[in-house]
């Protein structure tokens, strides 16, 4: 098929003159930013999809990538269809709550007669979800669950005890939302006559108060329940509401003490609810089938791990015959398994010394599973399909770089984003059967031309061996690099469990910030230490109960390795990290004080006792059980060791890593009579953005590097 570019970047930039050195001002002009192609929502026929535009909800053809029609005019922040695409739910006026949660107003648009129905009379609600029969919508308002009949608009309240900071029904508390990565904690059954939901009693969870300074005379206060490591979690329970009998029943979980319910999900069988229960350590997970009529629960299998199970990264896909696809690291790598609904493993779908990183779905017609994995190498991602029996694998898109797919409902097409280091992301339309490229959708010619003219220093990938292990790394050398000269080294990292920063991708903003530094004569390096992802369970879980120990040992050894190179000045090595990376940087400047001359820690955890239960205890257990794991690698306890130039940065309204972390570390540094710089951003959360904030932040960090490294 003849390929053609449908959306190409303008070539205006080719005619512009660029300065010799890429600097901070150009960094914030964002001329290097590439445009994306969002597949939107695939429609049931598999031949069309929809996107939000400035004018409304538009329908496009996969075959031509041309707009067919505008389904609904207006300005909307989000939307979704019911199962048979007869109704369209339209979102307006969204109001963010925490990282994933929001409340908004919703309107149901009838595509058959063009009528509109306001959900709950236009009040702002959370997580509206249409029933499978398309006749009702359930939602949460002020911590209670309701449903609305669409025919007559009648609203029925299911729960009545919801109260802020006490009882939550149908949506998650802060720590579930942050660490289990979901908000909606209710589900319809297939017959639309039952709703299962999780109830959170957080009345005894300690509260966190965050001052909001704003513009008023007196500061306001954000108060929410935040269970820190070793403290009391919300008590959770699972309930089923029968719409026909207007009756609520509770699933018996009395055999458990101190547990989590990271997933409830109705199966294809209207009377079968899948329920997952995890112990607090998150190293044992019980999978139940609950009879929605009798509430009898059958434990169909138990998953265990010597360290932890990634309860925040579960794949659970029920097929039409009620068998299901599940992911597990039981053979040492994350792979997909096919289960019968009685818990019998029918077969392992994927196998090998590589990781499945995303499950895209199952095609019942072809009996094929679609997934993304590290098969092209741990710093790359490929897209594949395979028969559910584990045979006849097809590599759909596995060129070097990060390949990600957005499949149509029938898997006949997929929009491929291909992102590779030292170039720009390219978006193509591909054949879902064999991966054939059909059309270039977005070649990002403008950004590509900017790179051509700017000639940035490339990411150079390498593997380094330290402490008996091989680590992935990349370097960006200074402009006009001369191997006979010595250069200061600036190291960037994150380093947390299962993460990866060394990836074969373009890197976007930070890559271009590193160009600013490279143009100023700095060499930049990034190393993924032990404990990071992409290399299997053993590599990732070696840090269990000792979070921070092996990670910082690897970073210190990597710095020494780079320092031994003839073109690196071993007396001028610095480090920068955010969040877990800020924690690592704080350790580097204390435990590694003889190696690192300079460090910038943004929003760091400084003692794991200050962080939440689900994340922290997954890796360390509780402070009561493992005090050494908390104390031995807290930078607060090593404040007296710091020698280098240190910049500590935090947002005062960070609901995730509380500013308490930096305040306590600052106090330890003060009492140890150590000089350091401290920058707080008023009313900014963990992302530290808004208005001029990001520009100010990166100017502050750049000047600190130039002055101190």
HELIX and SHEET records of a PDB file:
HELIX    1   1 UNK A   12  UNK A   15  5                                   4    
HELIX    2   2 UNK A   24  UNK A   27  1                                   4    
HELIX    3   3 UNK A  119  UNK A  122  5                                   4    
HELIX    4   4 UNK A  174  UNK A  179  1                                   6    
HELIX    5   5 UNK A  445  UNK A  454  1                                  10    
HELIX    6   6 UNK A  508  UNK A  518  1                                  11    
HELIX    7   7 UNK A  537  UNK A  541  1                                   5    
HELIX    8   8 UNK A  549  UNK A  563  1                                  15    
HELIX    9   9 UNK A  580  UNK A  590  1                                  11    
HELIX   10  10 UNK A  608  UNK A  610  5                                   3    
HELIX   11  11 UNK A  613  UNK A  620  1                                   8    
HELIX   12  12 UNK A  627  UNK A  631  1                                   5    
HELIX   13  13 UNK A  635  UNK A  641  5                                   7    
HELIX   14  14 UNK A  660  UNK A  671  1                                  12    
HELIX   15  15 UNK A  693  UNK A  708  1                                  16    
SHEET    1   A 5 UNK A   5  UNK A   7  0                                        
SHEET    2   A 5 UNK A 437  UNK A 442  1                                        
SHEET    3   A 5 UNK A 426  UNK A 431 -1                                        
SHEET    4   A 5 UNK A 413  UNK A 419 -1                                        
SHEET    5   A 5 UNK A 402  UNK A 407 -1                                        
SHEET    1   B 4 UNK A  41  UNK A  42  0                                        
SHEET    2   B 4 UNK A  48  UNK A  52 -1                                        
SHEET    3   B 4 UNK A  56  UNK A  61 -1                                        
SHEET    4   B 4 UNK A  67  UNK A  73 -1                                        
SHEET    1   C 4 UNK A  78  UNK A  81  0                                        
SHEET    2   C 4 UNK A  87  UNK A  96 -1                                        
SHEET    3   C 4 UNK A 102  UNK A 110 -1                                        
SHEET    4   C 4 UNK A 116  UNK A 118 -1                                        
SHEET    1   D 4 UNK A 126  UNK A 130  0                                        
SHEET    2   D 4 UNK A 136  UNK A 141 -1                                        
SHEET    3   D 4 UNK A 144  UNK A 149 -1                                        
SHEET    4   D 4 UNK A 155  UNK A 157 -1                                        
SHEET    1   E 3 UNK A 167  UNK A 169  0                                        
SHEET    2   E 3 UNK A 194  UNK A 201 -1                                        
SHEET    3   E 3 UNK A 186  UNK A 188 -1                                        
SHEET    1   F 4 UNK A 167  UNK A 169  0                                        
SHEET    2   F 4 UNK A 194  UNK A 201 -1                                        
SHEET    3   F 4 UNK A 235  UNK A 242 -1                                        
SHEET    4   F 4 UNK A 247  UNK A 250 -1                                        
SHEET    1   G 2 UNK A 207  UNK A 212  0                                        
SHEET    2   G 2 UNK A 220  UNK A 225 -1                                        
SHEET    1   H 4 UNK A 259  UNK A 266  0                                        
SHEET    2   H 4 UNK A 272  UNK A 279 -1                                        
SHEET    3   H 4 UNK A 284  UNK A 291 -1                                        
SHEET    4   H 4 UNK A 297  UNK A 304 -1                                        
SHEET    1   I 4 UNK A 316  UNK A 318  0                                        
SHEET    2   I 4 UNK A 324  UNK A 328 -1                                        
SHEET    3   I 4 UNK A 335  UNK A 339 -1                                        
SHEET    4   I 4 UNK A 345  UNK A 348 -1                                        
SHEET    1   J 4 UNK A 356  UNK A 363  0                                        
SHEET    2   J 4 UNK A 368  UNK A 373 -1                                        
SHEET    3   J 4 UNK A 382  UNK A 387 -1                                        
SHEET    4   J 4 UNK A 394  UNK A 397 -1                                        
SHEET    1   K 8 UNK A 460  UNK A 466  0                                        
SHEET    2   K 8 UNK A 469  UNK A 476 -1                                        
SHEET    3   K 8 UNK A 522  UNK A 527 -1                                        
SHEET    4   K 8 UNK A 487  UNK A 493  1                                        
SHEET    5   K 8 UNK A 568  UNK A 578  1                                        
SHEET    6   K 8 UNK A 598  UNK A 602  1                                        
SHEET    7   K 8 UNK A 645  UNK A 651  1                                        
SHEET    8   K 8 UNK A 677  UNK A 681  1                                        
END                                                                             
